Amino acid sequence: MNKQLTIRDHIAAAPHRSLFLAGALQGVLTLLWWMFDLAGRYGIAGSTTTWSIAPAWAHAFLMVYGFFPFFIFGFLFTTYPNWMNGDKVKPREYMTTCLLMVLGVVLFYVGLVTHKIIIIMGVEIMLAGWGVAVYVLFRILLLTPAEDKRHPRVTSVALLMGGLGMAAYLFWLVTEVPAVLDFTRHAGIWFFLLPIVLTVSHRMIPFFSSRVLENYEMVRPFWMLWLMLACIVAHGCLQWLEMSVYLWIVDFPLALCAFYLSYRWGFLRSFQVSLLAVLHISFAWLGVSMAMYGAQSLIYMLSGNILFGLAPLHALAIGYFAGMILAMASRVTLGHSGRPLELDRFTWLLFLGFQAAAVLRILADIAPAIASMLYVTAGLVWLVCFGLWAVKFAPIYWRSRVDAKPG
């Protein structure tokens, strides 16, 4: 009994512990479920399974709203007080967020194999947990007299948009209105995830680089951040309104800005330190994905052909989102557990495996003749690499710091 209490106390000792642990487990579960569905659908193993909602929309929701947010909330609960010298988030607040979202995800899975009404209940509970997190973070934002709140303002607005996107998904589950589903997809990517991950990148990558690279000039142009955010929102609106023919107008400037920042932030120099390099490599995917989006839009305008399919989306989601969040989570986990800020060879190889998964998934969209094989292979590589990452890092969350400090 005492051991269980000790484990519980360790998990509740810092905001990132419970939420990163839940994110690690959910990352494995959602990929296991998706691989099970793909294996049956393509006749690799078993047979096609009937779910209570379309598996593609379940997969999209679980990734955008049921996987990444655990890491995002764990990170922001930790950094908001540091960014603005505000009050620390209370254990009951971050544990309430975590428990509600975990319960909601569990009900979502149960509902997939039983009835859609259980999924609706699960999303409602997840939305309640999201609301608690937004309340806590906005309280810090509004009540802390910090001079510079530019980064947290952007991430706070993006969190509101993410909550709105989840609410739209809930509305779609009840009404099955296609337009609402379109909004929840585009809001999740373009109004929630990308603004947050870009803003965190803008703040943290040059900062981390300046701590480990000699004679480093920290470049953090806010005018470029505002331009990139405007392009992101414009892209989301154009896609939602089915005006993809004009996406290149905003995607090429966004790609150019991303490539410029990669260069100024020291992409090549970052390979001196592997824990820093994973951040820079992940960010480089932003420029690649937006260049692909822009080229696809321009070709579509000129010829009416869709060249890359969903390849740009997977370059963004797997290459940038998953890579950046796992890189940040690894850094936070090591630093806040008293371990050296060094990426060992095994974790570096796992990260390279994530890059291979992104490339394979992109090739699946470009080469339809062997798409099914590449889909499954990419999923297996992603699952194995993330599963091994979870096996390595998850136990840290229920153990004490190695330096015996609190937290």
N, C-alpha and C positions, 0 to 999 in steps of 0.2 A: 504493500500500500504506500509506503514511504517513497519507494522508487517511482511509482506512478505520479505522486505529488511532485517529486523532484523534476521529472520529465515535463510535467505540465507547467511548472514554474519556469523552467528554462525556455519553453516555447513562448510563454507570455512575457519573457524578460525584455524584449525589444520588438518594435513594430514589424521589422522585416522577417522575424523568425517564423511566426505562424503563417503569414501570407506567402512567403517564399516557399515554405514547406507545402502549403496547399497548392501553389502554382506548380511545383515540381511533380506532385502526385497527379494533378489534373492534366499536365502535359503528357504524362505517360498514358493515362486513361483515355484521353481524347484521341491520341494516335492509335492506341490499341483498338478502340472502337472503329475508327476510320479504316484501319487495315483489315479488320474483320469484314466490314462492309465491302471494301474493294475486292477482297479475295473471293467473296461469294458472288459479287456482281460480274467479275471477269472469269468465273469458273476455275479459279486457281485452287480453292479449297472450300468445301461446303457448298451451300446453295444461296441464292439471293434471299435476303431477309426482308420481311415487310416491317417497316417502322411506322409509327403513328404520324410522323411528318416526313417530308422529303429529306433524304439523308444529306443532300447537298446543302440545304438551308440549316440543318442541324449542325453540320460540320462548320459552316461559316460562323454560326452563332457561338459555338463552343470555342472556336479559336479567337474570335474578335472580342467577345464579351465574357467568355468563361475561362480563358487561359491567361492572356496578356494582362488583364486588370489586376490579378493577384500580385504580380511583380510590380506593376505600376503603383498600386496603392502602398505596397510594402516600401517601395523606394521613396514615394512622396511623403508618407508618414514620417520617414526618417529625415528627409532633406528639408522639408518646409521649415521646421523650427531652426535648422542650421542656416538656411538661406536668409531668413528674416529675423534671426535672434528672437524667435517667439517661444511660447510655452511648449513643452514636450506634449506629444499626443499621449493621452492616458491609456493604460492597459485595457480598461473596460471598453474604450472606444475602438481601438484597433482589433481587439478580440471579437467584439460584436460584429464589426464589418466582416471579418474572416469567417466566423461561424455562420452568419446568415448567407454569405455567398457560397460557402461549402455545402450547406443544406440545400440551397437552391440548385446547385449543380447536380447533387445526388438525385434530387427529385426529377431533374431534366432527364437523366439517364433512365430512371425508372419509368418515366412517362414514354420514352422512346419505345419501350417494349410492352407497354400496357395501354395507356390512353392519353390523348393529347391534353386532357384536363389536368393531368399530373404535371405535364410540362408547363402549363399555364401557372400552376401553383408555384413551381420551381422558379420561373422567371419573376414572378411577383416577389418572392422572398429575396432573390438576388438583387432586385431593384431596391428593396428596403435596405439591404446591406450597402449598396451603392450610395443611397441617400445619406446614410450615416457618415460614410467617408467624405462625401461632398460637404456636408455640414461642418465636420471637423476641420477640413482643410480651408474652407471659406472663413471659418472663425479665426484661424491663424492669420489668414491673408488680411482680413478686415480690421482685426484688433491689434495687430503688431505695427508699431510706428517705424517700420523700416523705410529707408530712403529709396531703395531700388527694389521695386516689386515687379519688374517687367516680365521676368521669366515665370514666376508663380501666377501672375495674372493670366498669361496665355494658357498655362496648363490647367488652371481652374476653369476657364471658359471651355476648354476642350473636354474636361470631365463632365461639365453640364451637358455638352453635346453628346457625349457617350451615354449619359443617362437618358437623354431624349431618344437616342437610337435604340436603346434597350426597351424603353417604353413603347416605341413604334413596333418593335418585334412582338411585344406582348399584345398590342392592338391587332397585329396581323394574325397572330395565333387565334384570336377570338373572331375576327371578321373575315380573314383570308382575302383582304384587299391587296392586289398585287402592287399598287403604287406605294403602299406603306412598306412592303417588304423591300422595294427598291430603295426607299429612303434609309431604312435601317442598315442596309449593306453599305451604301455610300457614306452615311454619317459615321459608321464605325471606322472606316478606313480614313476618310479625308477630313472629317471634322473632329475626330477623337484621337485615333492612334497616331497618325502622322504628325499633327501639330504637337502632341506631347513628346513623341520620341525625337522629333527635330529640335524642339526647344531644349530638352534635356541635353541633347548632343551639343547644341550651341553653347550651353553653359559649362558642361563638364569636360568635353574632349580637350579644348584648349587649356582648361585648368589642370587636368591630370597630366597633360603633356608638359606643361610648364614645371611640374613637380619632379620630373624624372629626366628630361632632356636638357642638356647644357646649352646656354646661350639661346634660349628659346624666346621668341617674341610672341606674346599671347595676343592673337587677333580674334576679335569678337564683334564684328560689325552689326549693329542692331538694324541699320537700314536694310541690310541684306536679309536679316531674319524676317522683317516685316514684308519685304517683297516676296520671299519664299512662302510665307504664310498666306499672302494674298493669292499667289498662284495655286496653292494647295486648295484653298476654299473655292476658287474659280473652277478648278478641275472637278471637284466634287459636285458643284452645281451643274456644270456642263454634262457630266456623266448622268446625273440624276434626271436631267431634262432630255437625255438621249440626243445630245448635240456633240457626239464624239468627234465629228469632223473638224471641230474647232479646238480640240484639246492641245494640238501642237503649239498654239499661240502662247499658252502658259506653261506647257511642259518643257519646252526647250530652254526658256529662261531659268526655270527651276533646276534643270539638269546642269546648266552652266554654273549657276551659283553653287550647287553641291560640289561639282568638280573643282571649282575655285577654292572652296573652303577646305576640301581634302588636301589640295596642294599647299595652301597657306598654313594649315594646321600640322603639316609635316608627315604626310602619309608614309613616305619612304623612310624617314628618320624613325618612325614609330616602331619599326621592326627591330630596333635595338633592345626593346623591352616587350616581351610577348604579351603581358597583361595590358599594355597600351595598344599594341598592334591589333588586338581583337576588336577594339573600339573603332580604330581607323578603318579596318577592313570592312566592318559592318556598315559604317557610314558611307563608304565608297559605293555600296550597293544602291544607295539613294540616287546618285547620279546616273548609274547604269539603268536603273528601272525607269526613271523619268525620261531618259534618252530613248528607251524602247517605246514608252508610251507616246512620245512625240513623233517618232518615226512611223509608228503604226497609224497614228491619226493623220499624218500628212499623206501617207500612201493611200489610206482610205479615202481621203478627199480627192486625190488625183485619179485613183483607179477603181474605187469601190470595193477593194479587197481588204480583208482583215488578215494581216500577215502573221502576227505573233500570238493570236488568241489570248489566253490568260497568262502568257509568259511574263509580261511586265508586272502584273499583279503579284505573281509568285516571287519574282525578283525582289519586289518591295517587301512582301510579307515574310518570306523565309530569309532572304538575304539581309534586309535591313532590320525589320522589326524583331524577328527571332534572334538574329545575331546580336543586335545591340542590347536587347533585354537580357540575354544570357551573359553577355560580356559584363554589363553593369551588375547583374545579380552575383556573378562570380567575384567581382571586385568588392562589392558591399559585404558579401559573406565572409571573404577572407579578412577584410579590414576590421569588421565588427565582431570577429571571433578571436581577435588577438593574433592571428596568423600573419606571416610575412606577405606583403603585397607582391607575390610572385606567382606566375602561372607555370605549373609543372608541365613536363612534356606530355603526360597523359591527357590533361585537360586541353592543351594546345592541339593535340591530334583530334580530340573530340570536336573542337571548334572547326578544324579543317573539314571534318566530316559533315558539319552543318553546311559548309560552303559547297561540298559535293552534292548534298541533297538539293540545295537551291539550283545548281546547274542541271542536275538530272530532271528536276521538275520543270525547268524552263525548256529543256530539250523535248520533254513530253508534249508540250504545246506546239513546238515548232515542227516535230516529226510525227505526224498523226499515225503513220504506218506502224510504228512500234510504241504508240502512246501508252497502251495498257501496261506493257512490261515496264516502261519507264516510270509510270505513276506508282506502281507497286514498289519498284526498286527505290525510288526517292523516299517513299513513305517508310520503308524498312530502314534505310540509312538514317533518316531523321529520328525514328523511334529508337534505334540502337544507340545512337549518339546521345540523344536526350536522356534515355533511360540510364545509361552509364553515368552521365552528368548527375542525374538525380541520386543514384546510388552513392556517388562520391560526396555530394554536398548536403543531401537531406539530413544525414545524421548530425551534422554540425548544429542544426536548428534545435535539437532537443538535448544538446550537451552544453556544459558550461564553457566559457571562454578559456582558451589555453593559458592566458595570462592572469586568470583568476579575477579579472575586473568585472564589475556588474555590467549587464546589458547583453 
